[in-house]
Amino acid sequence: MERLILRDLERWKESKRRKPLVLRGARQVGKTWVLEEFGRSFPDGYVRFNFDRNPEYAQFFQSTKDVHRILQNLAMASGQRITKDTLIVFDEIQACEEALNSLKYFHEDAPEYYVASAGSLLGLQLAGGFPVGQVDFLEMGPMTFTEFLLADHAENLAEYLASVDSFSPIPDAFFAPLLEKLKCYFVTGGMPEAVSVWTEDKDPKEVDKVLSDIITSYESDFGKHAPTEDVPKIRYIWESLPSQLAKENKKFLYSVVKPGARAREYENALNWLRDADIVSKVNRVSKPGLPLSAYDDLSAFKIYAVDVGILRRLSHLPTTAFAENNRLFTEFKGALTENYVHQALIRSFEVPPRYWAEAPHEVDFILQREGIVIPVEAKAGENVKATSIKRYEKEYPGETPIMVRLSLRNLSFDGKMLNVPLFMVDELYRLLALALQ
């Protein structure tokens, strides 16, 4: 498989101001695999220390803060040679707090070494406090649709999408197969194991089994790692996710989690899921000002699952929906479509997306690209009405130089509204630059 994050890792490797790396991401998104793949590019390869599998390594970090002694002990215990041309991988580092804290000493006392760490629940550790400025961070998510195309032997389609440099309609010879591949992606999602099973066997039942196993591993983490009093609340929120996204208005409601539930009772549980990188939170903005974060309305937000395939499996939507025209996109109020779009936007745009609402209107996403605020509607079909985004434009005419509609319509741009097919969402950042020119 080809993971585009390898380019970011190469940039980290070549940086003159390189610090130890912390690679964040949910369980099963491929963090270990990508660090091993990256490590093969080093003259002396890589060494990997898994603190979950080998808890005895923790004592080397407990007995000293001298990183040279730590490396010497690790080399002797593992029988592996460590040089300045080796990638040192600390895997499941959340299982050893002393190793996580040692990263600042690697930065201060041994910056010549390449140290990269990863862990499934790192967000929980980092939420509790971590020395700012001592490490570099990279976020890793599930495979994007572009990466899915590369894995599914459709390099020609990925290359075509990357080559589009005008707003002419996509020819049917590309549009039809891209739409079919997108349906497949909605079934599998971007979890590497699910993608691998699909590309090798094309067996939806095996894909469902993989996704069910991942969901089970997430749910077992609730009991293992969350505060005991929060575990039932975390389960309630997690199980309510399909219902939250099936509403016409997708604002998160605690009453959907459990009748009578209050924010103050469930806030910690929701934050746990977010810090574990299993869900993402999207705040409402009161107006499209810069920076967007200054206009967050913290009382209103939506939440999305880490992966569209996980959401499909969690909602028990059968893979047979794949065969029924475009039902997969429109099922339960386009929830899969919106989750898919959000999943892509957080990988493409530096500023996390927001949304805007003024009853009864709601614009699905508000993006900040450099100094411009851009409203985005994600629609599940071809027959799209734009009442909400037009209301937004009417209210904020001076702040709306361009609008985006993501749907099953073909590519077009009329000078104001940019229509982008859903299968091109990974190209949106680049297409916006082209349109704004």
C-alpha positions in Angstrom: 0.0 0.0 0.0 1.0 3.6 -0.6 0.5 6.0 2.3 0.8 9.7 1.5 1.9 10.5 5.0 5.3 9.0 4.0 6.0 12.4 2.3 5.4 14.2 5.6 7.8 11.8 7.3 10.4 12.5 4.6 10.1 16.2 5.3 10.5 15.5 9.0 13.6 13.5 8.3 15.2 16.3 6.3 14.2 19.2 8.6 17.1 21.1 10.1 15.0 21.7 13.2 13.9 18.1 13.6 12.6 17.0 17.0 11.5 13.5 18.2 8.3 12.7 16.4 4.9 11.8 18.0 2.6 10.1 15.4 -1.0 10.3 16.6 -4.0 8.3 15.3 -6.7 5.9 16.2 -6.1 2.2 16.6 -5.7 0.2 13.4 -5.0 3.2 11.0 -1.5 1.8 10.1 0.9 3.8 12.3 3.3 0.9 13.0 3.3 -0.2 9.4 4.1 3.3 8.0 6.9 3.8 10.5 8.5 0.4 9.5 8.1 1.3 5.9 9.7 4.7 6.5 12.5 3.0 8.5 13.5 0.9 5.5 14.7 4.1 3.8 17.4 4.7 6.5 21.0 3.5 5.8 20.9 1.3 9.0 17.2 0.5 8.8 15.0 0.8 11.9 14.6 -0.7 15.4 11.2 -1.0 17.0 10.5 -1.2 20.7 6.9 -2.1 21.6 6.2 -1.1 25.2 2.8 -2.9 25.3 4.4 -6.2 24.2 7.6 -5.8 26.1 6.8 -3.9 29.3 10.3 -4.8 30.7 11.8 -2.1 28.5 10.1 0.5 30.8 12.8 0.0 33.5 15.5 1.4 31.2 13.6 4.7 31.3 12.8 4.6 34.9 16.4 4.2 36.1 18.0 7.0 34.2 17.3 10.2 32.1 20.6 9.7 30.2 19.5 8.9 26.7 22.8 7.4 25.7 22.6 4.9 28.5 18.9 4.2 27.6 19.9 3.5 24.0 22.8 1.3 25.1 20.5 -0.8 27.4 17.9 -1.1 24.6 20.5 -2.3 22.1 21.9 -4.9 24.5 18.4 -6.1 25.6 17.1 -6.4 22.0 20.3 -7.5 20.3 19.9 -4.8 17.7 22.5 -2.2 16.6 21.4 1.4 17.0 23.3 4.2 15.1 22.7 7.8 14.1 21.5 6.4 10.8 18.9 4.2 12.4 15.2 5.1 12.8 14.4 4.4 16.5 10.7 3.6 16.8 9.0 3.6 20.2 5.7 1.8 19.6 2.6 1.8 21.9 4.5 4.5 23.8 1.4 5.3 25.8 2.1 2.2 27.8 5.3 3.7 29.2 4.9 7.3 30.5 8.6 7.5 31.2 9.5 6.7 27.6 7.0 9.5 26.5 8.7 11.9 28.9 12.2 10.9 27.7 11.5 12.4 24.2 12.3 15.9 25.6 15.7 14.5 26.7 16.3 13.1 23.3 15.6 16.5 21.9 17.9 18.3 24.3 20.7 15.8 24.7 20.8 13.7 21.5 19.2 15.6 18.6 21.3 13.7 16.1 19.2 10.5 16.6 16.0 9.9 14.6 13.3 9.0 17.1 9.7 8.4 16.2 7.0 7.3 18.5 3.4 6.0 18.0 0.5 4.8 20.1 -3.2 4.1 19.8 -4.4 6.1 22.8 -1.7 8.8 22.8 -4.3 11.5 22.7 -5.4 10.5 26.2 -1.8 10.8 27.5 -1.3 14.1 25.7 -4.5 15.5 27.1 -3.1 15.1 30.5 -0.1 17.4 29.7 3.1 17.2 27.7 6.1 19.4 27.4 5.2 21.8 24.5 7.9 22.6 22.0 9.9 19.4 22.7 8.5 17.2 20.0 7.1 17.3 16.5 3.5 16.0 15.9 2.0 14.3 13.0 -1.7 13.2 12.7 -2.5 10.0 10.9 -6.0 8.9 9.9 -7.5 6.1 7.9 -6.6 5.7 4.2 -8.0 8.5 2.0 -10.0 7.7 -1.1 -6.9 8.5 -3.2 -4.9 6.0 -1.2 -7.8 3.5 -1.6 -7.6 3.9 -5.4 -3.8 3.3 -5.3 -4.3 0.2 -3.2 -7.2 -1.1 -5.4 -5.1 -1.1 -8.6 -6.7 2.1 -9.9 -3.5 4.2 -10.2 -4.8 5.5 -13.5 -7.9 7.0 -11.8 -5.8 8.6 -9.0 -3.4 10.1 -11.6 -6.3 11.4 -13.6 -7.8 13.2 -10.6 -4.5 14.7 -9.7 -4.1 16.0 -13.3 -7.4 17.9 -13.5 -6.5 21.6 -14.0 -9.7 23.1 -15.4 -13.4 23.0 -14.6 -14.5 21.0 -17.6 -16.9 18.1 -16.9 -15.3 14.8 -16.0 -15.7 12.4 -19.0 -18.0 9.4 -18.5 -15.0 7.1 -19.1 -13.6 8.4 -15.7 -16.8 9.5 -13.9 -18.5 6.0 -13.9 -15.6 4.0 -12.6 -14.7 6.6 -10.0 -18.3 6.5 -8.7 -18.1 2.7 -8.5 -14.8 2.9 -6.6 -16.4 5.5 -4.2 -19.2 3.0 -3.4 -16.6 0.4 -2.6 -14.8 2.9 -0.3 -18.1 3.6 1.5 -18.3 -0.1 2.2 -14.7 -0.7 3.2 -13.8 2.7 4.7 -10.1 3.5 5.0 -8.9 1.1 7.7 -5.9 -0.6 6.0 -6.8 -4.1 7.0 -10.3 -3.7 5.5 -8.9 -2.2 2.4 -6.4 -5.0 2.1 -9.1 -7.7 2.4 -11.2 -6.0 -0.2 -8.5 -5.5 -2.7 -7.3 -9.1 -2.4 -10.6 -11.0 -2.0 -13.4 -8.6 -3.0 -15.5 -10.3 -0.2 -17.8 -7.9 1.6 -18.5 -10.4 4.4 -14.7 -10.5 5.2 -14.6 -6.7 5.1 -17.5 -6.7 7.6 -15.7 -9.1 9.9 -12.6 -7.0 9.9 -14.6 -3.8 10.7 -16.5 -5.6 13.4 -13.2 -6.7 15.0 -11.9 -3.2 14.9 -15.1 -1.9 16.6 -14.7 -4.6 19.2 -11.1 -3.5 19.9 -12.3 0.1 20.3 -15.1 -1.0 22.7 -12.7 -3.1 24.8 -10.5 0.0 25.1 -13.4 1.7 26.8 -13.3 -0.8 29.7 -9.5 -1.0 29.9 -8.4 2.6 29.7 -11.4 4.9 30.5 -12.3 6.0 34.1 -14.7 3.3 35.5 -17.5 5.8 36.1 -17.3 7.0 32.5 -17.4 3.6 30.7 -21.2 3.3 30.4 -21.5 6.9 29.2 -18.8 6.4 26.6 -20.7 3.3 25.3 -24.0 5.2 25.2 -22.4 8.0 23.1 -20.6 5.6 20.8 -23.8 3.6 20.2 -25.8 6.8 19.6 -23.5 8.0 16.7 -25.6 6.6 13.9 -28.7 8.1 15.4 -27.0 11.5 15.9 -26.0 11.6 12.2 -29.3 10.3 10.9 -31.1 13.4 12.0 -31.9 16.2 9.5 -30.2 18.6 11.8 -27.0 16.8 12.8 -26.2 18.9 15.9 -25.2 16.5 18.7 -28.0 16.1 21.3 -27.3 14.5 24.7 -31.0 13.5 24.8 -30.4 11.1 21.8 -27.6 9.5 23.9 -30.1 8.8 26.8 -33.4 10.4 27.7 -32.8 13.1 30.3 -29.0 13.1 29.8 -27.2 16.4 30.5 -24.0 17.9 29.1 -22.3 18.1 32.5 -22.8 14.4 33.0 -21.6 13.2 29.6 -18.9 15.8 28.7 -16.0 13.8 30.1 -17.1 10.7 28.2 -17.4 12.6 24.9 -13.9 14.1 25.5 -12.5 10.7 26.1 -13.7 9.4 22.7 -12.3 12.5 21.0 -8.9 12.2 22.8 -8.8 8.6 21.8 -9.1 9.8 18.1 -12.2 7.6 17.7 -14.6 10.6 17.0 -14.1 14.1 15.8 -15.9 17.2 17.1 -17.0 20.0 14.7 -18.1 23.3 16.4 -20.7 25.6 15.1 -19.5 29.2 14.3 -21.7 32.2 15.0 -20.4 34.0 11.8 -17.8 33.5 9.1 -15.0 35.6 10.7 -11.2 35.1 10.8 -9.9 33.2 12.5 -12.8 30.7 12.6 -11.8 29.6 16.1 -12.7 33.1 17.5 -16.3 32.5 16.5 -16.8 29.0 17.9 -20.2 28.5 19.6 -19.1 25.9 22.1 -22.7 25.0 23.0 -23.4 23.5 19.6 -21.4 20.9 17.7 -21.5 17.7 15.6 -19.5 14.6 16.0 -18.3 12.2 13.3 -16.7 8.7 13.4 -13.1 8.2 12.6 -13.9 6.3 9.5 -16.9 6.0 7.1 -16.5 2.2 7.0 -16.6 2.0 10.8 -19.7 4.2 10.8 -21.4 2.0 8.2 -20.7 -1.2 10.2 -21.6 0.5 13.5 -25.0 1.4 12.0 -25.5 -2.2 10.6 -26.1 -0.9 7.1 -25.6 -4.0 4.9 -23.2 -4.1 2.0 -26.2 -5.1 -0.2 -27.0 -1.3 -0.3 -23.9 -1.1 -2.5 -25.8 -2.6 -5.4 -28.8 -0.4 -5.3 -27.9 2.6 -7.5 -26.8 5.4 -5.2 -28.7 4.3 -2.1 -25.4 4.0 -0.2 -24.9 7.8 -0.4 -28.4 8.7 0.6 -29.0 6.2 3.3 -29.9 7.6 6.7 -30.0 11.3 5.6 -26.6 11.1 3.8 -24.8 10.4 7.1 -22.1 8.3 5.4 -21.5 11.1 2.8 -21.1 13.8 5.4 -18.8 11.6 7.5 -16.7 10.8 4.4 -16.4 14.4 3.5 -15.3 15.4 7.0 -12.8 12.6 7.1 -11.2 14.0 3.9 -11.3 17.7 4.9 -9.4 17.2 8.2 -6.6 15.6 6.2 -6.5 18.4 3.6 -7.0 21.6 5.5 -4.8 22.9 8.3 -7.7 24.6 10.2 -10.3 22.1 11.3 -13.7 22.6 9.6 -16.7 24.1 11.4 -20.3 24.4 10.5 -22.9 27.2 10.4 -26.6 27.0 11.3 -29.5 29.4 11.6 -32.8 27.5 11.9 -34.0 25.9 9.7 -30.8 26.3 7.6 -27.5 24.5 8.1 -24.3 24.7 6.0 -22.5 21.4 6.5 -18.9 22.7 6.7 -17.2 26.1 6.9 -13.6 26.0 5.8 -10.7 28.5 6.3 -8.2 28.5 3.5 -5.5 31.1 4.2 -7.5 34.4 4.5 -10.8 33.1 3.0 -13.8 31.5 4.7 -15.6 29.0 2.4 -19.0 27.4 3.0 -19.3 23.8 1.8 -22.4 21.7 1.4 -22.1 17.9 1.2 -25.0 16.4 -0.7 -25.7 12.7 -1.2 -27.3 12.8 -4.6 -27.6 14.6 -7.9 -30.8 16.5 -7.3 -29.4 19.1 -4.9 -31.1 22.2 -3.5 -28.9 24.9 -2.2 -31.4 26.7 0.1 -29.1 26.8 3.1 -25.9 27.9 1.4 -27.9 30.6 -0.5 -29.3 31.8 2.8 -25.7 31.9 4.1 -24.6 33.9 1.0 -27.5 36.3 1.4 -26.5 36.9 5.1 -22.8 37.3 4.4 -22.3 38.5 0.8 -19.1 40.3 1.5 -17.5 37.3 3.2 -18.5 34.8 0.5 -16.2 35.0 -2.6 -16.7 31.3 -3.4 -19.0 28.5 -2.3 -18.6 24.7 -2.7 -21.1 21.9 -3.3 -19.9 18.4 -3.0 -22.4 15.9 -4.6 -22.8 13.4 -7.4 -23.0 16.3 -10.0 -20.2 16.7 -12.4 -17.4 19.2 -12.0 -18.3 22.9 -12.9 -17.6 26.4 -11.7 -19.8 29.5 -12.6 -17.5 32.0 -10.9 -19.2 31.6 -7.5 -20.4 28.1 -7.0 -17.8 25.3 -7.3 -19.5 22.0 -8.0 -17.1 19.1 -7.1 -18.0 15.4 -7.4 -17.7 13.5 -4.1 -14.9 11.4 -5.5 -12.7 14.5 -5.9 -12.9 15.8 -2.3 -9.2 14.9 -1.8 -8.5 17.5 -4.6 -10.6 20.3 -3.1 -7.7 22.3 -1.6 -6.0 22.4 -5.0 -9.3 23.1 -6.9 -10.1 26.0 -4.6 -6.7 27.5 -5.5 -7.5 27.1 -9.2 -11.0 28.7 -8.8 -9.7 31.6 -6.7 -7.2 32.5 -9.4 
